[in-house]
Amino acid sequence: MSLDFRAYEDQTAGNQKKEYAEGYMVAYLKDAPMITAKIYLGKSTKPYKYFRFKTVEERAAYVEKMATNVTANRAADVVYKEKRKIEKKEATKKFIESLKVGVVLQGSYGYEQTNQHYYEVIEKKGSKVVIRELCKETVESTGWASARVKPATGEHRFYGEPTTHNVRGYGIKIHSSLSVGIWDGQPDYASWYS
């Protein structure tokens, strides 16, 4: 017997337990002192629905209708997830194809400031790329501690050592706060403190 994580009362108070949608929907049905249905979805420990009914037939019709809807929604969810998986795979393939040596990548992050980072593709190895960070040039000052910036060009444009990264979906994850994509060629807003 598998462990049921639902309320102990639901399992011991003379309730009928019925499972629907391959066990995803569980209904505890009680006939006395009131006709009730307590319905759980997935692994939740709190009821999704808890209703009282005038007749057993009314309750049966409600539970069956809900089970039909839950089954249909789960089927649609499976189709949607499969579609998204294929779309992500195609997007990754397309993004990898667009990465050529010399392409500039851009990403930004920050809390109460906007940090801009630029990288240049140095080498491509299948679904991995070797990139190197670029210095930034200020295009124009936009106020106190802010400016429009772009990646530096020329012989001394690099900052730091080359690093290898996996290409995923629509970009390349540099660290937990920063993912980069292909730069659009326009100066970007950056801000800082002190």
N, C-alpha and C positions, 0 to 999 in steps of 0.2 A: 504494500500500500504506500503510495507516495504522500509526502507531507503536503497538506493544504495550508496555505498561509492566510486564509480568510478567517474571519472572526469565529472563535470557538462556538459561540452561541448559534451561528448559522449552521454549523455542522451537527449540533447535538439537540436542538430544540424541536425535533420531529419534522424538520424541513425536508422537502424533496429536493435533491440536487440534480439539475439537468445541465448537460454541457452541449454547446452549439459551436459551430464554426471551428471544428477540430480542437475543441477545448479552449478556444480564445474567449468565448463568452460563457460564463457560468451563472445560472439562475438558481436561487434558493427560493422555493415556493412553499408558502405556509397557508393552511386553510383555517386554522382556529387560533386565537379568537377572532382574527380578521383575515380576510383573503389578501395576501400580500405577495409581492415579487421583489426580491432584492437581487440586482444584476451587477456582476463584476465583469470588467473587460481586461484582458491581458493578465499582467501580474499585479494589478492594483490590489491594495488591501482595503481600500475604501470603495463602497458601492458607487457604481456609475449611475444607477437608477434605483429608487426604492419607492414603490407605489402600493397603494391599497386599491382594491377593486370591489365592485358590487357582486360580481359573480365569478365563478371559476372559469366559465367560458370566455368572459371578457378578458380575464387575465391570460388565458391560453392564446387568445387571438393577438393580444399585445406582445407577448413574449415571442410568438412565432414571427410576427411582423418585424420585431427588432432583430431577431436572429437572421432573417432574410436580408435585412439592411446591412447588418454587420458582415455577413458572408460576402455580399456584393462589394462592400467597401474594402474588405481585405483582398478580394480578387483584383479590384481596380488598383489597390496599392501595390500589389505584386507587379502588375503590368506597368505602372508608373515607375517603380524602382528599376525594372528591367530597361525601360526606355531611357531613363536618366543614366544608367550604367553605360549603355551604348553611346549616348550623346557625349558623355564625359570621355569615353575612349576615343571617339572621333575628334573631339576638341583637343585632346592631348596630342593625337597624331598630327592634326593640323598645326598646332602650336609648335611642335617639334620641327615640322617641315619649314616653318617660317623663321626658325632660329638659324642664322648663318653667322659665320665668323665675321666680327665687326659690328653686329647688331647691338644697339644700346638698349639696356633694360632699365626700367625706372620703378621705384616703389616709395611709398611714404608711410609714416606712422607717427604717433606722438599723442601725448596727453597735455593739453594746454600749450602745445607747440607743435609745429609740423616739421618733421625731419625728412628731408629728401635724400634718397640714395640712388646712385646711378652705377651700372655695371656694364662691362663690354664682354661679349662672347669672344673667348680666346680660342676655344676648341670645342668640337662637338663629337661625342662618342655615343652613338645610338640614342638612348633616351636620357643620357647624361650630358651635361655641358660643363666646361671649365670657364669660369667667369672671373673677372678682376674688377674691383671697385674703381670708379673714376672720381677724380676731384670735381668740385663744383665751381662754377664761375657765376658771379653775380651779374645779372643782366640789368636790373634796376632796383633801387631801394623803394620799398612801398610804405615805409613808416618806421617807427621805433622798433627795433629788433625783428624786422621782417624784410623780405626781398623776394624778387623773382629770380630763380636760378636755373642754370642749365649745366649739362656735363661739360667738363673741360675738354679741349682738343689739343693736339700737338704732342710733342715728344714726351713731355713730363705730365701727362694726363692721369697716370695711374696712381692709385693709393692702396697700399697693402699688397698682399701676395695673392696669386690665383687660388681659387677654391673650386671643388667639384660638387655639383648638385644634381639631384634627380629632377626631371621635368614632370610636373603634375598638373593635370587639368588645364587651367588657363594661365599658369605661371610657375615660378620657381620659388620655393620657400627658402629664405635666407636664414631666418631665425623665428622664434615664436611670435614676434610682432611684425615681421616684414616678409611679404611676398612681392616679387617683382614681375612685371610684364613688359612687353615691348613699348618703348618710349614713343610718344606721339610727335616728338620734334618741337613741341611748344615749351617755353619756359614755365617752370612750376613754382607755386608759392611755397616759401619756407619761412619759418619763424623760430625764435630762440629766446632764451633768457640770459641775461648778464653779458 
